[in-house]
Amino acid sequence: MLTDPRGFREAAARVTAILVRHHGSQQLDRIEDAVQDAFAAAARSWPVAGAPRDAMAWLVQVARRRYLDRVRGARRWVDDTEAIDAAVSAHHVDDDAMSEPAPLADDQLRLLFLCCHSALSAESRVALTLKCVAQFSVPEIARLLRADVPTVAQRLVRAKRTLRETRVPFIVPAPSALPERLDDVLAVCYAIFTEGHLATHGEMLVRPELCREAIHLVQQLLRWPDTDTPAARALLALMLLTAARLPARDADGAPVPLAEQDRTLWDRSLIARGMRIFATSIAGPTITRYHVEADIAAAHVTASDYAGTPWLRIVNAYDLLRRIAPSPMVELASAMAIAESGDDTRALAEVQAMSAAMQRWPEWHATLATLLARLGRHDEAAPHWKAAIRETESRPVREHYERQLRVAPDGFGG
């Protein structure tokens, strides 16, 4: 547990959730500190005295004692590992309320819903979920989200203050409120995954640890009947089908376009699992954005080669997605699907007609440059490649744009 990062993070999240259930979300700061103390005590004690038979009970008890010390304003900590083992062991747990066989899945779900509460900003939900549920450190979160450590720390401080001031309860929402709240949770999980499979900042194109964490969070949702919904299943299917292509998307840090990917590198076991889960997601009465995006992902991974991609099916899917979940990235992806289906002129017209706000995006410039180049209008494409290079914050993507500029005919990209 202490040496395995995944085991450590899962155990820390469970202990955090148990203490929050007993002491309230208003005490989240003290609880997090107490959980850290408990794991530090375990790291000192267990290699010497051996791990207790019921490690979770031991950790919960030590964390609770540390928490109570903090509440009482204690300044001295018990550092004697033998005393800790004597006071709190697997064979002597003196607080039945804390060591009760709690529904851990329920506690973890409560913690996830707490971190994704609608009172918090979208950025704060992502950061708090990574901190409390995934148990990443502040520097890790900053690195993963390509933000400054002080920025992430302040975001977490504000999120916890909001939870205190609004006195958000530590509960799984009532059935009447569950659909809307679950939408918030799914959106956070998707945001984490999206940043993982196409990092928008920094030196790395793909951040597999974020993708894995997002998949793990949605898998947790499917373990609980009330959150095992068609939308959650569709999101998990989308993540698995997208993650299956990650090994072929990155060549020594450089993005590899779909048309050039080595499909033998795609993870066929993830594709099979994703397709099975997608098939179970379509039983509900509502089609969500996750269903449509999973259908698009399925169209890509089931094509035998790039030439066999069912582009008309994908264009129709994007038309539906533009109605139920419009976004700038959907508009750009839709235009490229139209081009791949054989209508470059229509695709170019749609991109050129997009709003002035979108025209500040590096992705808009790159899409426009791509379409102009497809039509042989390379002189017009060059300024847009340069704008995309200038505006993007992802080094691998920027270098990809630079290569597109360099390989253009007649050396116009100098």
Backbone torsions as a table, in degrees:
resi	resn	phi	psi	omega
1	MET	NA	-43.1	-176.0
2	LEU	-79.1	-25.2	-176.8
3	THR	-97.7	-18.1	179.0
4	ASP	-93.5	116.2	-176.0
5	PRO	-57.5	-41.9	179.8
6	ARG	-65.5	-45.2	179.5
7	GLY	-63.0	-40.8	178.5
8	PHE	-61.3	-47.7	-176.7
9	ARG	-65.5	-40.6	179.6
10	GLU	-65.4	-41.7	179.7
11	ALA	-65.6	-42.9	179.5
12	ALA	-63.3	-39.4	177.8
13	ALA	-64.6	-38.8	179.8
14	ARG	-65.9	-44.6	179.2
15	VAL	-63.5	-43.1	177.7
16	THR	-58.2	-46.2	-178.2
17	ALA	-63.0	-40.4	179.7
18	ILE	-63.3	-45.6	-179.2
19	LEU	-67.4	-37.3	177.6
20	VAL	-65.0	-36.9	177.6
21	ARG	-59.9	-39.3	-176.1
22	HIS	-84.9	-30.7	-171.7
23	HIS	-116.4	-8.1	173.1
24	GLY	96.6	150.9	-178.3
25	SER	-68.9	-18.6	178.9
26	GLN	-66.8	-17.3	-178.1
27	GLN	-101.9	20.8	-171.7
28	LEU	-58.7	-40.2	179.7
29	ASP	-59.9	-51.1	-179.1
30	ARG	-63.1	-38.6	-179.3
31	ILE	-64.7	-44.0	178.8
32	GLU	-60.3	-42.9	178.5
33	ASP	-63.2	-41.1	-179.3
34	ALA	-65.8	-39.2	178.2
35	VAL	-64.6	-40.5	175.8
36	GLN	-59.5	-43.9	178.8
37	ASP	-59.4	-41.6	-177.9
38	ALA	-64.0	-42.9	-179.8
39	PHE	-70.9	-32.7	175.1
40	ALA	-65.4	-40.4	177.3
41	ALA	-63.7	-40.0	178.3
42	ALA	-64.0	-39.6	-179.9
43	ALA	-63.8	-31.3	177.8
44	ARG	-80.7	-39.5	-169.9
45	SER	-86.0	-45.9	-170.1
46	TRP	-64.4	-39.8	178.0
47	PRO	-61.7	-24.1	-178.1
48	VAL	-91.9	-52.6	-174.1
49	ALA	-94.3	-10.1	-176.3
50	GLY	91.4	149.1	179.7
51	ALA	-70.9	139.5	177.9
52	PRO	-66.0	159.7	-178.4
53	ARG	-63.6	-40.2	177.3
54	ASP	-110.3	85.4	-174.1
55	ALA	-63.3	-38.5	-179.1
56	MET	-63.4	-43.5	179.2
57	ALA	-61.1	-40.9	178.4
58	TRP	-60.2	-49.4	-178.3
59	LEU	-63.8	-40.6	178.9
60	VAL	-63.2	-42.9	-178.2
61	GLN	-65.6	-45.9	-179.0
62	VAL	-65.7	-42.1	178.8
63	ALA	-61.8	-40.2	180.0
64	ARG	-66.4	-40.0	178.1
65	ARG	-63.7	-41.2	177.5
66	ARG	-63.7	-40.7	178.6
67	TYR	-61.1	-46.5	-179.1
68	LEU	-63.8	-37.2	176.2
69	ASP	-59.1	-43.3	-179.0
70	ARG	-66.7	-39.9	178.9
71	VAL	-63.2	-38.5	-178.6
72	ARG	-80.1	-3.7	178.4
73	GLY	78.5	24.4	-178.9
74	ALA	-65.8	144.0	179.2
75	ARG	-110.7	-11.3	-178.2
76	ARG	-112.3	135.9	-178.1
77	TRP	-110.9	147.3	176.6
78	VAL	-80.3	111.0	-177.2
79	ASP	-105.1	-4.5	-178.5
80	ASP	-75.6	109.7	-175.2
81	THR	-64.5	-33.4	178.6
82	GLU	-66.4	-38.5	177.7
83	ALA	-64.8	-39.4	177.8
84	ILE	-61.7	-46.2	-179.1
85	ASP	-64.1	-35.9	-179.9
86	ALA	-70.0	-39.8	-175.9
87	ALA	-76.5	-37.9	-175.8
88	VAL	-131.5	105.0	-180.0
89	SER	-133.5	172.0	179.3
90	ALA	-66.3	-20.5	-176.8
91	HIS	-99.7	-6.2	-178.4
92	HIS	-141.5	92.1	177.7
93	VAL	-111.7	115.7	-168.9
94	ASP	-96.8	8.6	-179.8
95	ASP	-133.2	92.8	-176.3
96	ASP	-61.4	-31.4	-177.9
97	ALA	-64.1	-34.9	-178.4
98	MET	-82.1	-27.9	-174.9
99	SER	-102.1	10.6	179.2
100	GLU	-58.5	152.2	178.9
101	PRO	-70.5	75.7	-174.4
102	ALA	-71.6	152.0	175.0
103	PRO	-72.0	89.9	-171.4
104	LEU	-60.1	-37.7	178.8
105	ALA	-61.0	-38.4	177.4
106	ASP	-63.8	-44.1	179.1
107	ASP	-60.4	-43.6	-179.0
108	GLN	-66.9	-37.0	176.4
109	LEU	-66.8	-40.6	176.9
110	ARG	-58.4	-42.9	-179.4
111	LEU	-64.5	-39.6	179.1
112	LEU	-65.4	-43.6	178.3
113	PHE	-65.9	-35.6	177.2
114	LEU	-61.9	-47.1	-177.1
115	CYS	-68.6	-22.8	-178.5
116	CYS	-104.0	22.8	-175.7
117	HIS	-64.7	145.3	-176.5
118	SER	-66.8	-15.6	177.1
119	ALA	-70.4	-16.0	-177.6
120	LEU	-96.2	153.6	175.0
121	SER	-69.3	161.4	-179.7
122	ALA	-59.3	-42.2	-179.9
123	GLU	-65.4	-38.9	-179.8
124	SER	-68.0	-36.5	178.4
125	ARG	-60.9	-45.0	-179.8
126	VAL	-63.2	-48.1	-177.6
127	ALA	-63.8	-43.7	-177.7
128	LEU	-68.6	-36.3	176.9
129	THR	-64.4	-43.6	178.0
130	LEU	-64.8	-32.8	-178.6
131	LYS	-76.6	-51.1	-170.3
132	CYS	-89.8	-40.3	-176.2
133	VAL	-88.3	-46.5	179.3
134	ALA	-84.2	-16.6	177.4
135	GLN	61.9	36.9	169.7
136	PHE	-81.0	149.0	176.1
137	SER	-76.5	165.4	178.8
138	VAL	-60.3	-46.4	177.2
139	PRO	-60.6	-37.2	178.1
140	GLU	-64.0	-43.5	179.4
141	ILE	-62.7	-43.3	178.9
142	ALA	-59.8	-42.5	179.9
143	ARG	-66.5	-44.1	-177.0
144	LEU	-67.0	-36.1	-178.9
145	LEU	-95.6	2.5	-179.7
146	ARG	55.2	47.4	177.3
147	ALA	-122.1	163.4	174.9
148	ASP	-71.0	146.7	177.4
149	VAL	-57.6	-46.5	178.4
150	PRO	-60.4	-35.5	179.2
151	THR	-64.0	-45.7	178.9
152	VAL	-65.3	-42.5	179.6
153	ALA	-60.1	-44.4	178.3
154	GLN	-65.6	-36.5	178.3
155	ARG	-61.9	-41.7	179.4
156	LEU	-69.1	-40.2	177.7
157	VAL	-60.0	-47.0	179.8
158	ARG	-63.2	-39.3	-179.8
159	ALA	-63.7	-44.4	-179.7
160	LYS	-68.4	-36.2	176.2
161	ARG	-63.1	-40.8	178.1
162	THR	-62.0	-42.6	179.0
163	LEU	-62.9	-39.9	178.1
164	ARG	-65.5	-48.1	-173.4
165	GLU	-69.4	-33.9	179.9
166	THR	-90.5	-5.3	177.7
167	ARG	51.0	52.8	179.8
168	VAL	-65.5	126.4	-178.4
169	PRO	-74.5	150.8	-179.7
170	PHE	-92.0	78.4	-176.0
171	ILE	-141.0	156.2	163.3
172	VAL	-79.1	129.5	-174.6
173	PRO	-55.4	152.2	176.0
174	ALA	-61.3	156.1	-178.0
175	PRO	-51.4	-35.8	-177.9
176	SER	-68.6	-30.5	-178.5
177	ALA	-97.1	-9.4	-172.1
178	LEU	-62.3	-44.1	-177.0
179	PRO	-56.9	-46.7	-178.8
180	GLU	-66.3	-42.8	-179.6
181	ARG	-67.8	-36.9	177.8
182	LEU	-65.3	-34.9	175.3
183	ASP	-57.4	-41.1	178.7
184	ASP	-62.6	-44.0	-179.0
185	VAL	-64.3	-45.4	179.9
186	LEU	-62.7	-38.6	179.1
187	ALA	-62.9	-39.5	177.9
188	VAL	-65.7	-45.5	178.9
189	CYS	-59.8	-41.0	-179.9
190	TYR	-67.9	-38.7	178.6
191	ALA	-62.9	-40.5	178.2
192	ILE	-63.6	-44.9	-179.4
193	PHE	-64.9	-42.8	-178.0
194	THR	-60.7	-43.4	178.2
195	GLU	-65.5	-27.6	179.2
196	GLY	-75.0	-41.2	-174.3
197	HIS	-89.0	-13.5	173.0
198	LEU	-149.2	82.2	-176.3
199	ALA	-61.6	133.1	-175.7
200	THR	-90.2	-9.9	-178.2
201	HIS	-135.6	161.0	163.3
202	GLY	85.2	-158.5	-168.0
203	GLU	-93.5	-13.6	-174.2
204	MET	-112.5	140.6	176.9
205	LEU	-80.8	-42.0	-176.3
206	VAL	-121.3	138.6	175.9
207	ARG	-120.1	86.6	-172.6
208	PRO	-58.5	-32.0	-177.5
209	GLU	-65.1	-33.3	176.0
210	LEU	-69.8	-40.7	177.5
211	CYS	-61.1	-45.7	179.9
212	ARG	-61.5	-41.5	-178.0
213	GLU	-66.3	-41.8	179.3
214	ALA	-62.8	-43.3	177.8
215	ILE	-61.3	-43.1	179.4
216	HIS	-60.9	-41.9	-179.2
217	LEU	-62.8	-43.0	-179.7
218	VAL	-69.8	-36.0	175.5
219	GLN	-60.1	-37.2	176.3
220	GLN	-62.1	-39.8	179.0
221	LEU	-61.2	-37.1	-177.7
222	LEU	-73.4	-11.6	178.8
223	ARG	-80.0	-12.9	-176.2
224	TRP	-112.4	124.6	-171.2
225	PRO	-54.5	-40.4	-175.1
226	ASP	-72.2	-20.3	178.2
227	THR	-108.7	3.2	173.9
228	ASP	-85.6	78.6	-173.7
229	THR	-109.0	164.0	175.7
230	PRO	-56.9	-37.8	179.7
231	ALA	-64.8	-43.2	179.2
232	ALA	-64.3	-39.6	177.9
233	ARG	-65.6	-40.8	178.7
234	ALA	-63.8	-38.8	178.5
235	LEU	-64.9	-43.5	178.6
236	LEU	-62.7	-41.3	177.6
237	ALA	-60.5	-44.9	178.5
238	LEU	-58.5	-45.3	-179.4
239	MET	-62.8	-44.7	-177.9
240	LEU	-66.0	-42.8	-179.4
241	LEU	-67.0	-33.6	177.1
242	THR	-75.1	-43.8	-180.0
243	ALA	-62.2	-29.6	-179.3
244	ALA	-61.1	-26.3	-177.2
245	ARG	-92.7	-5.6	-175.1
246	LEU	-59.4	-38.9	-178.2
247	PRO	-59.7	-23.0	-178.3
248	ALA	-99.4	-3.5	-175.5
249	ARG	-86.7	-15.1	-170.7
250	ASP	-128.0	115.0	176.8
251	ALA	-113.1	98.8	-178.1
252	ASP	54.0	41.3	176.6
253	GLY	88.7	-4.4	-179.5
254	ALA	-102.3	138.5	179.1
255	PRO	-69.1	138.8	177.9
256	VAL	-109.9	116.0	179.4
257	PRO	-58.2	153.0	-177.2
258	LEU	-54.6	-40.1	-177.7
259	ALA	-63.9	-22.9	-176.0
260	GLU	-105.1	1.5	-175.2
261	GLN	-72.7	143.0	174.6
262	ASP	-81.1	103.7	-173.5
263	ARG	-70.5	-13.1	175.0
264	THR	-69.9	-16.3	178.4
265	LEU	-84.4	-12.8	179.7
266	TRP	-64.8	142.7	-177.8
267	ASP	-81.7	100.9	-175.3
268	ARG	-68.5	-28.8	178.0
269	SER	-68.0	-39.3	176.1
270	LEU	-66.3	-38.0	178.8
271	ILE	-62.7	-46.3	-179.7
272	ALA	-61.6	-43.2	179.7
273	ARG	-66.2	-42.8	179.0
274	GLY	-61.7	-40.6	179.6
275	MET	-66.5	-38.3	177.9
276	ARG	-63.4	-45.3	-179.0
277	ILE	-67.4	-38.3	178.2
278	PHE	-60.7	-39.7	179.9
279	ALA	-62.4	-32.3	179.5
280	THR	-82.1	-10.9	-175.2
281	SER	-86.6	-12.8	-171.9
282	ILE	-92.0	10.3	-178.4
283	ALA	-78.1	-19.5	-175.9
284	GLY	-76.6	167.2	-177.7
285	PRO	-80.9	-12.6	-173.0
286	THR	-115.2	135.9	173.2
287	ILE	-96.9	121.1	-179.8
288	THR	-102.4	171.8	176.3
289	ARG	-59.0	-31.7	-178.3
290	TYR	-69.4	-35.6	175.2
291	HIS	-62.1	-45.6	-177.1
292	VAL	-67.1	-43.7	-180.0
293	GLU	-67.7	-35.6	176.1
294	ALA	-65.6	-36.1	177.3
295	ASP	-64.3	-40.8	177.0
296	ILE	-63.3	-44.9	178.9
297	ALA	-62.0	-39.5	179.2
298	ALA	-64.9	-38.0	178.4
299	ALA	-61.2	-37.4	179.5
300	HIS	-71.4	-47.4	-171.8
301	VAL	-76.0	-18.7	179.6
302	THR	-93.5	-6.1	175.5
303	ALA	-74.2	136.2	-176.9
304	SER	-68.6	-31.2	175.9
305	ASP	-154.7	176.1	-175.5
306	TYR	-62.9	-38.6	-179.2
307	ALA	-63.5	-25.7	-178.8
308	GLY	-89.6	7.4	179.4
309	THR	-63.9	128.9	-179.1
310	PRO	-78.7	79.4	-171.0
311	TRP	-65.6	-34.4	178.8
312	LEU	-65.1	-39.1	174.8
313	ARG	-60.4	-41.6	-179.2
314	ILE	-68.7	-40.1	177.3
315	VAL	-59.9	-44.7	179.5
316	ASN	-63.6	-38.2	178.2
317	ALA	-64.4	-42.0	178.2
318	TYR	-66.3	-34.6	175.6
319	ASP	-58.9	-42.3	177.6
320	LEU	-67.2	-42.6	-179.1
321	LEU	-63.5	-36.4	178.5
322	ARG	-64.3	-25.4	178.9
323	ARG	-84.2	-40.5	-172.9
324	ILE	-94.5	-22.2	-179.3
325	ALA	-150.3	66.1	-177.1
326	PRO	-66.4	144.4	175.4
327	SER	-162.1	159.0	178.2
328	PRO	-57.3	-41.3	-178.5
329	MET	-67.7	-34.5	175.6
330	VAL	-63.9	-42.0	179.3
331	GLU	-60.4	-43.8	-179.0
332	LEU	-68.7	-42.3	178.9
333	ALA	-64.9	-37.4	177.8
334	SER	-62.3	-42.9	179.8
335	ALA	-62.0	-41.3	-180.0
336	MET	-68.3	-33.7	175.9
337	ALA	-65.4	-39.1	176.7
338	ILE	-61.4	-42.9	178.4
339	ALA	-62.7	-44.5	-179.0
340	GLU	-66.4	-24.6	177.8
341	SER	-77.6	-7.0	174.2
342	GLY	117.1	4.7	-176.4
343	ASP	-121.1	73.8	-179.2
344	ASP	-62.1	-37.8	-175.9
345	THR	-64.5	-44.8	177.5
346	ARG	-63.6	-42.0	-179.7
347	ALA	-61.0	-44.6	179.6
348	LEU	-62.1	-42.8	-179.6
349	ALA	-62.0	-39.5	-179.5
350	GLU	-66.2	-40.3	-179.7
351	VAL	-69.2	-42.0	179.7
352	GLN	-64.8	-25.8	-178.3
353	ALA	-86.4	-2.4	-177.9
354	MET	-68.7	161.7	-171.6
355	SER	-63.3	158.1	178.5
356	ALA	-61.4	-33.7	179.0
357	ALA	-62.7	-42.5	179.5
358	MET	-66.5	-28.7	-175.8
359	GLN	-71.9	-1.6	173.0
360	ARG	-91.8	-8.8	-177.4
361	TRP	-78.0	138.0	174.7
362	PRO	-62.4	-32.7	180.0
363	GLU	-65.1	-34.7	178.1
364	TRP	-65.3	-45.8	179.9
365	HIS	-62.6	-41.7	-178.8
366	ALA	-66.4	-40.7	178.7
367	THR	-64.9	-44.4	179.3
368	LEU	-62.5	-43.0	179.0
369	ALA	-61.7	-41.7	179.4
370	THR	-60.8	-45.4	-178.0
371	LEU	-68.3	-40.2	177.3
372	LEU	-62.4	-41.6	179.3
373	ALA	-64.8	-38.6	178.5
374	ARG	-61.0	-30.5	179.9
375	LEU	-90.8	6.2	177.9
376	GLY	79.9	11.6	-176.9
377	ARG	-97.1	62.9	-170.3
378	HIS	-68.5	-34.9	179.0
379	ASP	-62.7	-36.8	177.8
380	GLU	-74.3	-28.5	-178.4
381	ALA	-72.1	-33.9	-172.2
382	ALA	-54.3	-48.6	-179.1
383	PRO	-61.2	-29.8	-179.5
384	HIS	-76.7	-35.8	172.0
385	TRP	-60.7	-41.7	-179.5
386	LYS	-65.8	-38.1	177.6
387	ALA	-66.4	-40.4	178.6
388	ALA	-63.3	-41.6	178.3
389	ILE	-62.1	-42.8	-176.3
390	ARG	-67.3	-35.1	-170.4
391	GLU	-94.6	-22.6	-175.2
392	THR	-73.9	145.9	-180.0
393	GLU	-105.5	0.6	177.9
394	SER	-97.6	118.0	-177.9
395	ARG	-60.5	-47.4	179.9
396	PRO	-60.2	-40.2	179.8
397	VAL	-68.4	-41.1	178.4
398	ARG	-59.6	-43.5	179.6
399	GLU	-66.2	-33.0	175.5
400	HIS	-63.7	-43.8	177.4
401	TYR	-62.7	-39.0	179.3
402	GLU	-62.7	-37.9	177.9
403	ARG	-65.6	-39.7	178.5
404	GLN	-62.3	-37.0	179.1
405	LEU	-68.2	-40.6	-176.7
406	ARG	-69.0	-33.5	-174.5
407	VAL	-86.7	0.5	180.0
408	ALA	-66.2	150.9	-178.0
409	PRO	-61.2	151.2	170.5
410	ASP	68.2	9.5	176.6
411	GLY	62.1	32.1	-176.1
412	PHE	-72.1	-10.3	-172.6
413	GLY	-89.3	15.0	-176.2
414	GLY	-69.0	NA	NA
